[in-house]
Each structure stands twice: as C-alpha cells, then as structure tokens.
Amino acid sequence: MAWRWNAETVSHRVRAGEISCRDVVASVLGRIEAVNPRLNAVVDVMAEHALASAAEADAAVSRGDELGPLHGVPITIKVNVDVAGRPTTGGIAAMAEQTASEDAPLVASLRRAGAIVVGRTNTPAFSLRWFTDNDVHGRTLNPWRDDVTPGGSSGGAACALAAGMGPIAHGNDYGGSIRHPAWACGVVGLRPTVGRVPSYNQSAPAERVVTNQLMSVQGPLTRTVRDAAIALGVMANGDPRDPTWNPVPLELPRRNGALRVAVFRGPT
C-alpha cells in the first residue's frame, strides 16, 4: 500500500523502478476516496490532473531524465495558496470563484522537484481559527477522534497527512497554524523563519497586509522529520515576487570534534 509510505521511500522506489508514479498516485487517490468523505480534509480532489502528472513523471523515468528529490511524491496544497487553474478560496464564500492563473512559488518549486498535487486541503475562513470549518467547504474532522479539533488553520493538511492522503502537505503559519494542527493530528509540522519560503499569490486582489508580511510563513507538514527537511529544501527556492525571501543556506558547515553545549542547573 503505497499510501502508507513516506516521501523519501516513494522517491527511492520510483527511482529504483520498483513502482510507477501512477501506481503511487492511484494508491493515494484510493485512500482519499476511502477516508476523505467522512473527514473532509481534501476539499478539491485533483484526480484527473494527478494521474496525468503521474503519466508525465513515468515518462521522465523511462527517458532517463534527471529526477528531482520528490519525483512521483503525492502532495496536497492548502486552499489559501495558488494552484494554477484552481480557485484560491481561503475558505471564504466571496472568493469561491477566485481562480489562479499560475502556481504560487512554493507550488511551482514542488512541481519542479517532481511532486504531484493530488488535492487541496481545507482551512477556516481567513485561515484565522484554531479549528477548521467554513461556509464554502464545511468542517474537517480530527482523523483520530470526531469530538476533538484537527487544529487550525492547516487542519485539513494535518488531517489528510495523518490519514494517509499523501506524505507531504503544505501549510502556512501566522500564530500556530502549522504547529497546532501538527500537535492535534500527531504529525510533524515545521514553521520556518520569515523569509525562508517565498510567499506570493497571483490571484490576490492586493498585497498582503504588513502583519502578514512580518509574521505569516509557508512550511511543510510530514510524517517524518527527514521528509520535513526534504520538503523545506524544495519549498525554500527563492522568488523575486517576495522581497522578504533571503538566500540563507539551509545547512551550515559541520564542525569537527566534540560539540560543546551549555547546561543550566538551577532551581525549577
């Protein structure tokens, strides 16, 4: 069951010829069909698009093309970030028909790395709540218990991830919108530093307000720490449309010898 695999495993097995991208995507789509009607985490299932992308990915493998680090890996994108040809609703009824003409920078970077978008995940209206419910897409349940929240605002992303609907989910975080759902659903959530991952939505009618520019960030949710590192490395590719982005290395030179740390021992 490929839907159970993490992103690193999918990429390795696709490269080794042990499984096709189509079979991986079909497994995840089957999982979405089985569990999503109850959980309502993926509110825009892109099955036809995903299978077409998988066919292109398999063709690249057959040609011997250079493959990206996420080749054949199914992912989800939150409904408040642009995916070309799909509405960027943000869970807001007035924006239900606001269709993007191009991918947001992080989506474009994930696709270039070989990732395949299988669907869009739910968020509360304006992405400013600690639960995930709105008038456009309805309520998302916690994958483990119906009587507790999946968190917000990336509750759809975290729920989908925990339930096997893709090994990498995109989220964004202003005041805990990646971290809280990760805790609520039992997955890995990483809030990067402001300026690490570029933010830009072509569909937005105006520039982000100053507080969003200073505090809101894009980041990955995954089921393993290693997958989070891989996803962040891809998402962090720069884009000139976000002037806050900085070309800071993700990895620092390794030190030789013992590492010294400070330990404080005092009253608790």
Residue pairs with C-beta under 8 A, 6 or more apart in sequence:
1 27
2 10
2 19
2 23
2 24
2 27
2 28
3 27
3 28
3 30
3 31
3 164
3 165
3 166
4 164
5 13
5 24
5 167
6 167
6 222
6 223
6 224
6 226
6 227
7 70
7 73
7 167
7 168
7 222
7 227
7 230
7 231
8 224
8 226
8 227
8 230
10 19
10 24
10 72
10 73
10 74
10 167
11 67
11 69
11 70
11 71
11 72
11 73
11 114
13 19
14 20
14 21
14 24
14 57
14 61
14 67
14 71
14 72
15 61
15 67
15 71
17 61
20 54
20 58
20 61
20 72
21 54
21 55
21 57
21 58
21 61
21 71
21 72
21 116
22 51
22 54
22 55
22 58
24 54
24 72
24 73
24 74
25 50
25 51
25 53
25 54
25 72
25 74
25 116
25 118
26 51
26 54
28 74
28 118
28 164
28 165
28 166
29 45
29 47
29 50
29 51
29 118
31 163
31 164
31 165
32 42
32 45
32 118
32 119
32 160
32 165
35 143
35 163
35 164
35 165
36 42
36 45
36 160
36 163
36 165
38 141
39 140
39 141
39 143
39 159
39 160
39 163
40 122
40 137
40 138
40 139
40 140
40 141
40 156
41 121
41 122
41 140
41 141
41 143
41 150
41 155
41 156
41 157
41 159
41 160
41 163
41 165
42 76
42 118
42 119
42 120
42 121
42 122
42 156
42 160
42 165
43 79
43 119
43 120
43 121
43 122
43 136
43 137
43 138
43 156
44 79
44 86
44 87
44 119
44 120
45 118
45 119
46 83
46 86
46 117
46 118
46 119
46 120
47 118
49 117
50 74
50 116
50 117
50 118
50 119
53 116
53 117
54 72
54 116
57 71
57 72
57 114
57 116
58 72
60 67
60 71
60 114
61 67
61 71
61 72
67 114
68 112
68 113
68 114
68 115
68 234
69 113
69 114
69 230
69 233
69 234
70 110
70 113
70 114
70 115
70 168
70 230
70 231
70 234
71 113
71 114
72 114
72 116
73 114
73 115
73 116
73 167
73 168
74 115
74 116
74 117
74 118
74 166
74 167
74 168
75 110
75 115
75 116
75 117
75 118
75 166
75 167
75 168
75 169
75 170
76 117
76 118
76 119
76 120
76 121
76 156
76 157
76 160
76 161
76 165
76 166
76 168
76 169
76 170
77 83
77 107
77 117
77 119
77 120
77 121
77 170
78 120
78 121
78 123
78 127
78 154
78 156
78 157
78 169
78 170
78 171
78 172
79 87
79 88
79 89
79 90
79 91
79 120
79 121
79 122
79 123
79 137
79 156
80 88
80 89
80 90
80 91
80 123
80 127
80 153
80 172
81 88
81 104
81 106
81 107
81 170
81 172
81 201
81 218
82 88
82 100
82 102
82 103
82 104
82 107
82 201
82 202
82 203
83 100
83 103
83 104
83 107
83 117
83 120
84 100
84 101
84 102
84 103
84 107
85 99
85 100
85 101
86 99
86 100
86 120
87 95
87 96
87 97
87 98
87 99
87 100
88 95
88 98
88 99
88 100
88 201
88 203
88 204
89 95
89 96
89 98
89 136
89 137
90 123
90 125
90 126
90 127
91 122
91 123
91 124
91 125
91 126
91 127
91 134
91 135
91 136
91 137
92 125
92 126
92 134
92 136
93 135
93 136
96 136
98 203
99 203
100 201
100 202
100 203
101 202
101 203
102 108
102 202
103 111
104 199
104 200
104 201
104 202
105 198
105 199
105 200
105 237
105 238
105 239
105 241
105 242
106 170
106 197
106 198
106 199
106 218
106 235
107 117
107 170
109 234
109 235
109 236
109 237
110 117
110 168
110 170
110 231
110 234
110 235
111 117
112 237
113 234
115 168
115 234
118 165
118 166
119 160
119 165
119 166
121 154
121 156
121 157
121 159
121 160
121 169
121 170
122 132
122 134
122 137
122 138
122 140
122 155
122 156
123 132
123 134
123 152
123 153
123 154
123 155
123 156
124 131
124 132
124 133
124 134
124 152
124 153
124 155
125 134
125 135
125 136
127 152
127 153
127 172
127 174
127 177
128 153
128 174
129 152
129 153
130 149
130 151
130 152
130 176
130 180
131 139
131 149
131 150
131 151
131 152
131 155
132 139
132 140
132 149
132 150
132 151
132 152
132 153
132 155
132 156
132 159
132 181
133 139
133 140
140 150
140 155
140 156
140 159
141 150
141 159
142 148
142 149
142 150
142 159
142 184
142 185
143 150
143 159
143 162
143 163
143 185
144 162
144 185
144 186
148 184
149 155
149 184
150 156
150 158
150 159
150 181
150 184
150 185
151 158
151 180
151 181
151 182
151 183
151 184
151 185
152 177
152 180
152 181
153 172
153 174
153 177
153 181
154 169
154 171
154 172
154 173
154 177
154 178
154 181
154 189
154 221
155 181
155 184
155 185
157 169
157 170
157 171
157 181
157 221
158 169
158 171
158 181
158 182
158 184
158 185
158 187
158 189
158 221
159 181
159 185
160 166
160 169
161 167
161 168
161 169
161 185
161 187
161 221
161 222
161 223
162 185
162 186
162 187
162 223
167 222
167 223
167 227
168 220
168 221
168 222
168 227
168 231
169 220
169 221
169 222
170 218
170 219
170 220
170 221
170 235
171 177
171 178
171 181
171 189
171 218
171 219
171 220
171 221
172 178
172 199
172 216
172 217
172 218
172 219
173 179
173 189
173 191
173 216
173 217
173 219
174 212
174 215
174 216
174 217
175 215
178 189
178 190
178 191
178 219
178 221
179 189
179 191
181 187
181 189
181 221
182 188
182 189
182 221
183 189
187 221
187 222
187 223
188 221
188 222
188 223
188 224
188 225
188 227
188 228
189 219
189 220
189 221
189 228
190 219
190 220
190 221
190 222
190 228
190 232
191 217
191 219
192 217
192 218
192 219
192 232
192 236
193 217
194 214
194 215
194 216
194 217
194 244
195 244
195 245
195 246
195 248
196 217
196 232
196 236
196 245
196 246
196 248
197 217
197 218
197 219
197 232
197 235
197 236
197 245
198 218
198 237
198 238
198 239
198 241
198 242
198 244
198 245
199 208
199 216
199 217
199 218
199 242
199 244
200 239
200 241
200 242
208 216
213 244
218 235
219 232
219 235
220 227
220 228
220 231
220 232
220 235
221 228
222 228
222 231
232 250
233 250
236 250
238 245
238 247
239 245
